[in-house]
Amino acid sequence: MRNPRRYRGIDYSRGCYLRRIDNNRIEKMFSPRFSIQSEALNRADADVWAVSDRARELAGKGEDVIFLCVGDPNFDTPEPILDFARARLGVGRTHYSPAAGEPVLRRAIADIESKVSPHPCSPDDVVVFPGGTNAIYSVLACLLNPGEEIVIPEPMYIGYVPICDSLRLKVKPVPCPAETHFAFDVEAIKRAIGENTRAVMINTPGNPTGAMATPEQLRELAAYCRARNIWLVCDEMYSMITFARRHTSLRTAAEHLDNIVVIDGLSKSHAMSGWRLGWAVARGPLVERLAEFAGATIFGCPQFIQETAAFALEFDTYFVKQMRDAYLVRRDLIVERIGRMPGLSCTVPDAGMFVMMDVSRVALSQNGGSSRAFAESLLDAERVSVLPGSAFGASAKNHVRLTLAADEASLNRALDRIERFVASGSRQAG
């Protein structure tokens, strides 16, 4: 891990940097100091992405690295959506937009929410942000004060803890054990809620596990949180990538919406990760505060991107189905191949873009019982990059995450290498 107090060999930890000019002169240089929040982010980023960063370094040197570590769709944004964006650029839609978002996009989102939920949704209930992660940050910044507690089931999305650290919130993780296939556990969440809990944040379908909450679970948790005057925030970024059953939104399941916030976006569903477009759906005063926060921090998202997003939401959903079907084929390929590898197993995800592979029973002398060590050793030996499960929480410490965002040929090559790696390690251990 890099030292956050060192930059290009200069040590700032003592409050200043002294540079020797010659034998008789020493010059006192400016010594930058950074916030506690940025220090926490610096440490977290260096630790979580260390294996992935090294994989990119190797690839940059010409090494044949197969990346199974990042959830970036390997599909391009559909051509009709690109054509629409070009047209909007051509008519000058490159100026400031309202802080809460362009009316055409807020209306498109509200129309979809109204169709899938028994509760009507108004465009005034929607605030647009540059990506789902920024939406989460903005929502939590408006809901909680520094030092207050937020309850989050884990394994959890990698970005949650850094966001909470930057806001100086106390995260109380709720384990969802691998033994239960990382199943959503309402009773465990309820037990974790304490006097200082101001919010609960859930992710369904979940990243990294693909676990989904049932409508009954969502309804029960929403009512429990409301009775205790606690916010319930639901990240639904993978809502359109489901396999076993359809996604049920928290807004659909909940009886009341005054303590409910739902976050979604187009990164996964429409292969638009680089467009950076997400949103939050809420009610009443929170929407006003979110719009004010957006006005102060981002000053609105680009006009042409928002209008293109509205078009994408109304676009023929055949592309979304094609992409989802491809992910299902890839999921089944990975599950079948891993199932034939001695010592390895995996949980079959109901949704999402990832498979969690259990490496705890693999007798690798170079593993040392750590998913991080396994990922590092796999990269060293076979040039396959996976993400250590420990990055997502203690419940996934014996797992590594494999992405479905790679074509079948690349997946088969990667799985061949993993199989060879495991077989080689087992022989060494024996």
N, C-alpha and C positions, 0 to 999 in steps of 0.2 A: 504494500500500500504506500502511495506517495505521501510524504510528510506535508500537510497543509500549510505548515509554516516555512516551507522552503520553496524557493522558486529559482530555477536556473543556478542552483548551488549557493544561493544567498540565504543566510539564516536570519529570520525575522523574530525568532522566539524571544530574544532579549530586548526587544523594543526599539532597536536601531541597528543600522548596518554601518560599520566602520571600514572605509576603504583606504588602504595605504597607498599614498601617492609616491613617496620615496622614503628614505631612511629617517627623514626628519619631519615629515608631514603626514597627518592622518585626517582624512575628510569624513565628516559625519553625513551620511546619506539619509534620504527620506525613507522611513520605515512604514509601509502600509499596514493598517490594522483593519480586520474584517469582523463582521457581525458574527454572533454565535450561530445564527441561522445558516450563514454561508459556510461556516466551518463544519457544521453537521452535514450539510449537503455534500461538501467536498469529500468528507470521509466516506459517506454512504455510497456515493457514485464510484469512487475508486475501488471499493470492496465488491460491490455488486457486479460491475461490468469488467472486472479485471481479466477474466478468462476470455470474454468476448473481445476486449480491446487487443489482447495478445493475438487472438485469431486474425484480427484485421491487420495487425502488423505483419504476420506471417504471409497473409494473402498479398499484401502490398509488396512483399519481396519475391512474389512469383510462386509461392507454395500453393498446392492444390488443396485448399481448405473447403470443406462443405459446412455451410452455416445452417444449423438447426436451432439457433438460439433466439431469434428475434421474430416477433409476431407481426411482421410487415407483409401483407398479401403479395404473392408473387404474380398477381394479375395486374394488368394495366387498367386504368380507368377507361370505361367503355367509350368508344369513339363518338357516339352521339353526345355524350356529356362533354367531351373535349370540344366538339364543334360548337356547342351552345356557349361554352366559356369563351371561345375565340370570338364569337359574335358579340358577346357582351363587352369584351375588351374593345372590339371595333367601334362600338357606339359610345365609348368613353365612360364606362362604369368603373372608374378607378378613383373615385373620390371618397370623402368621409361618409360614413353611414351612421344611422342612429345608434346610440350606445347599446340599446337592448337588442338590436338587430334589424335587418330590413323587413318591412311588413310582409313581403311576399314569402319569405322563408318562415317567419313566425306563424303565418297563416297555414302554410303547408304542414308544418309540424303539428300545429293544433288540430288540423283536420284529421291527421293520422291518429293522434291520441284520442280524439273523439270517437273514431270508428272502432277502436279496439277496447275502449273502456266504457263502462256504464256512466261515468262522470263526464260531462261536457268539458271541453278544453277550449279556452279562448286564446287568441294570439297574445293577449296581455299576460298570459301565464308562462310565456316562453322568453328566455334570455339566451342570446347566441354568444358563443365564445370561440377563440381560436384553438379548438381541440377539446376532447373530453377531459384531459388532465388539467387544463387551465380552468375548465368548468368546475372540477372537483376542488381545486385550490380556491377559487372564488367563493364557492358555496361554503366551504369550511371557514374561510376568513370572515364571512358574514354571520356565521352561526356561533362560533366559539371564541372565547377569550384565551390568551396565553395561560397555561397551567390547568385548563379544564380537560376533562377526560372524554375520549371517544372510544367506543367499543367496536372492534372490527374482527370478524372471523378470519382465521388463517388456516391454510395458505392464502395469502392475499397478493394482489397486484403489487409489483415492485415499487410503483410510484407512490403508494399511500404513505408509507413511513417517512420518506423525505419531505413530502408535502406537510405532514403533521409536524415534523421536526422544524421546518422553516417557519411554521406558525406557533411553535413552542407549545404544542398540545401533548397531552399524555395519552399514548396509545395503549389500550388494554386489549391484547389479542385473545381470541377465543379459539382454542385448538379444535380443528375438525380432523380427527385422526385418519390415517391411511387405512386402518383396519375397518373403518366404516365407509371406505371409498370416498373420503373427504366430504361426506354428506352434510348438507345444511342442517344445523342443530339449533332449533329455536329455544329449547330449554336451556342449553348451555349459554346462549346469548343472554337470556333473561337472568340467569344466575350471575352473569358477569356485570350486569348493570348495578351501579352503586350510587351513593349520594352525590358524588361529584360528576356523574356521567351526564353530559349535555347532549350527546348524539350517538347514534349507532349508524355505522356505514356497512352496507352489504353489497355484494357483487354477484348478480345472477343474470345470465350464466357466468360462471366464475372463471377468472384468469388467476392461476394456471390450470385449474383442475377440470373445468367443464361441468362442474356440479351445478344443479339447478334447484332452486327452491320451488316448492309446490304452491299453488294458490292458497291453500289452507294455511300453510306456514307463513306466507306473507301477510295474510289477513290477521292471523294471531299476533304476529310481531308488531304490526302496525297499531293494533288496538292496545297492546301492552305498552308500547312507547308513548302513545297519546295519553294514556291514563296516568303516566308518570311525567308528563310535560317534557318529553324527550324527542328531539328531531330524529327522523329516520331517512337516511340518504341511500338511494339505490343506484349503483352503477350498472347500466344495462347495455354496455357497448357491444356485447356479442348477441344481442337480442334476435338478430336475423340469421345467426349461424347455429342452428339447432338440428339435432339428428333424431333423437328418440321421441321427442314430443315438442309441441310448440311452446314458445316462451310465453309466460304470463307476466305482464308488467305489474309492478307494485301499485300503480295508479288504478289498474283494473281490479286488483284483489282487495285493496284497502276500502273500508267502509267510509272513512273520513280522510280528507286530503290536507287538512290545515297544518299537519306536522310532517308532510311527505315532500321529498325532493327526488326527482328522477333525472338521471343524466344519461345522455346517449350521444351518438355522432355517426359520421359516415366513414370513418377510417377503415373499419373492418367490413361492413356490409356492402359498400360500393367500391372497394379498393381505392380509397381516396385518402390514405394516411398522410400523404405529403401536402394535402390541401389545408389541413389543420382547421377542421370545422366540427364543433360540438355544441351542445346546448343543455340547458337545465330547464325543467318544467316544475313549477311550484305554484303557490297561491299567495295572494294578498301582499302584505308589507314586505315579505322576503323578496318578491320579484322587484319591487321598487329599490330595495337595497342592493340587489344583484346588478341592476341596471346602473345604479350610481357607482358601484365598485368597478364595473366594466368601463364606464365613462372615465374614471380616474386612472385606470391601469392600462387599458388597451385602446380606448377611444374608438371602439367599433372595429368589426372585421371587414375585410375588403368587399366592396359592393359586388363585383363580378363573381367572387367565390360564393357569396351567400345566394345570389340569384341562380347560380349553377347548382348549388345544393338543393334549392327548391325544385329545380328541374329534375335533378337526380331522384328525389323522393317520389316524384310523379312519373318517373321513367318506367318503362316496361320492366317488371321484376324478373323477367326471364334470366337476365344476367346474374342477378343475386342467386337464383335457383341453380344456375350452372356452377357458380363458384361454390355454393354449399354442397352440391353433389360431388364436386371434385374433392372437397375437404373430407367428405364421408369415405370416398374410395381410399384416400390417403390414410385416414384414421384406421380403417380396417386393415390396410397393408401393414402399417406399423404394429398394430396389436397382434396380427397373425405372426409376423416375423419375430417379434419379441417373445411371444408365447412358445416359440421353438428353440429359444436360446437358454441353455442350462444356467440357472442362477438368477435369471432376470424375469421380471413380471411387470405388468402395468395395469392401471385402472382404465377402464373403457369410458371415455368422456361422453356425456350426453350432448355436449355443445362445445362451441369455441374452436380454437385453432391449435390446440396443444394436446400432447399425451405425456403423462407423468410416468416415468420409468423407474421402478424400484431397483436400486443397485445394492441394497443392504446385504443380500445373500451371495454376492459375487466375491469369491476368495481371491482378491487381487493383492499381491504383496505391496504394490505401489499405491493402493487406494487409501489405506489407513482408516477406513470406516467413514470417510467424509465424502459427501457429494461434491464438494469443491475439489477435493483431491482427485476424485474420479474424473471430473470434467477436465482438470488440468492434465492428468495422465492420458486421457483419451485424445486430447488435442496434441500432446507431445508425440504419442505413438502413431496415431492414425489420421491426424489433421481433420477431425470432426469436432465442431464447436457446439456444445450444448450448455444450457444454463443450469447451474447448481440449484437444487431445490431449496437449500438453506437460505437462498435469497428471498424466498417467499414466506418464510416462517419456520418455526421448529417442527411443525407437523409434516413438513416436506423434506426434512433434513436427510432422509435416506433415498431421495429421489433426484432425478435430473429431468428437466423439461425439454421435450422435443417439439419443434414447431411443425405444423402441417403446411406451412407456407413455402413449400419446395415441390418441384415436379416429381413424378413417380420415379423417374430414372435417377435423380439425385438422391431421393430417399432410399432406393434400393442400394445404391453405392454406399451411402452412409451406414445403412444397416449391415451391409457386408463387412465394413470396417469395424463396426461395433462388435459384431460376432467374432471376428478374428481377434480383436483386442481382448475380449472376455476369455476366449479359449486360450490365448497366449498367457494371460495373467493367471488363469487357473492352473496351467501347467507349471508356471513359475512357483506358485504357492504350494503345489503338491511336491 
